Amino acid sequence: MIDIGPLQFGSPREIVIPMKIPAGENPYLEAVITFPREGRSHNLSIIGADRVTNEKCIMAYYRSLGITKALTYLHAIDTNGKYNFE
């Protein structure tokens, strides 16, 4: 489970999951969103079966890659401000 914080109407959230998608037409991913409403828990799900890459997918991938690299460098800085890539 991944807590992505509150979702507001019209406010998109993106989760990038690097993965190898198998050939064929079978579904390869199911995403389920669970949220409380009116005192009950509700679930929405979607199945990933589309194998078409578009500009939005590519941008999300590179944005994720950039953030991952930046966090790697930030975590490598020790308390004295020096890099520690061990």
Residue, then its C-alpha position, 0 to 999 in steps of 0.5 A: m500500500i502506498d499513501i499518496g496523501p489527499l486527492q482533491f477533485g481536479s488535482p492529479r497524482e502520479i505514481v511511476i512504477p518502473m517495470k518490465i511489461p510482458a508482451g501480449e494483451n493480458p492485463y499486467l497491473e491493477a491499481v486500487i484506490t481506497f478512500p473513506r467517504e460517508g463513514r464507509s471505506h470505498n475502493l476504485s480499481i483500474i486494470g493496466a493492459d494498454r501498451v502504448t507509451n505517450e509523452k505524459c508517460i515519458m515525462a513522468y518516468y524522467r521526472s521520477l528518475g531525476i528525483t531518485k538521482a537527487l535523493t541519492y545525492l542528498h542521502a550521500i551527503d554526511t553531516n559535515g556537508k561532504y559526499n560519502f558515496e560508499 
